[in-house]
Amino acid sequence: MSYFLIGTDEAGYGPFIGPLAVSATLWEVDRKIPSEKIYEALSPVVGVSAKEALIAVTDSKKIYKTSLYKSLSGIASMEKSVLGMLESLRGKRFCEEGGKKISAGEISREGNVNSCDLLTFPVCPADVFFQFSGEVCGRDVCGQPWGKMEFPFPLANSQAEILCTAEILREKMEQQKIYLREVCSDLILPQRFNRETEKMGSKGVFLMEVTLRLAARLYRQITQQRKSWDVHIFCDKIGGRNFYFSPLMEFFPGSNFQIIQESREVSEYRHDEERGTLRIRFQAKGESNIAVALSSLVSKYQRELFMYGFNRWWAERIPGLRPTEGYPQDARRFLEEVCCTAEKLGISREVFWRNR
């Protein structure tokens, strides 16, 4: 017997430049292993630190401390974790040996990991995001001037390293009956971000909508494919709010949620029906849960890939331009330094600048 674990998290909520990435991961876990014991069950292959395990699955802020613009090695640990996990997904390959072809994950046009679609070297951001976040996102990226900026992929690991890591991980997960089943993401570029936050009046409300939409999609997938289920959804606290009953009713229609608790630390809800149970928990520092932590890494990795291509594109047109990670103070510096070139090239700042 097993239960399902869904975790969500974002990267890029604060910056003024670049996308907001939101991801969700779906796991199937042996009922004998509670979610808080998954790290222990997967040790020493998976841990919260690369020093104590083969791969680290933890809050992206803890694993990505050195900017890749200072050294590509800064993203190596996160990349190894993300691509190793995706490669292990259901035991199917997305990397092909020999250094000739690669795909960023067996991600379908819907943004779920379930179909193989190889990419050729070198790749551009649009190619990668077709895989990670689906066709709509891929088209959005491709439509931007820097969307076809080519770069080698993976950035800081060899394919052999990813394949070896995934094989060890796959063996350990099968041994413990812990399976990563799906990964889905939504990469929101500035124009869509500005449009939706203006309509909703708050980026917190928008983030909550995107997050719950992804979680609900994975939950529906379970209920459509299984006769019975026990589903646990973990989310980081969204926008500092403590009350989620109303939005849950919107994205999980027909559910009869009970409020278990609503507090600054934890907000928890439960729905029971004849075929199964759904528990949803919002908590501060939710990355202590492995499903949330992997979602954090997937989101951060996507954003960094996008920003890497974005910065390389501008650097080719403005010699000596320092890259930006998009956070407010440095974003203003970057905007000031590129504004004249952007005007000459006919690029509106709305293409890359977020208003909130």
URTA-V282988 format. One record per helix or strand. SS is the DSSP state (@ for helix, = for strand). FROM is the first residue (numbers start at 1). TO is the last residue. Records with the same first field share a line. If there is no record, write none. Layout:
# URTA-V282988
SS: FROM-TO ; FROM-TO
This chain:
# URTA-V282988
=: 2-11 ; 17-17 ; 20-30 ; 46-47 ; 55-56 ; 95-95 ; 101-102 ; 107-107 ; 112-113 ; 119-120 ; 123-124 ; 150-151 ; 178-188 ; 229-236 ; 258-262 ; 266-272 ; 276-283 ; 353-353
@: 35-42 ; 60-63 ; 72-91 ; 125-133 ; 135-142 ; 145-148 ; 159-176 ; 190-200 ; 203-225 ; 245-251 ; 286-288 ; 290-317 ; 328-345 ; 349-351
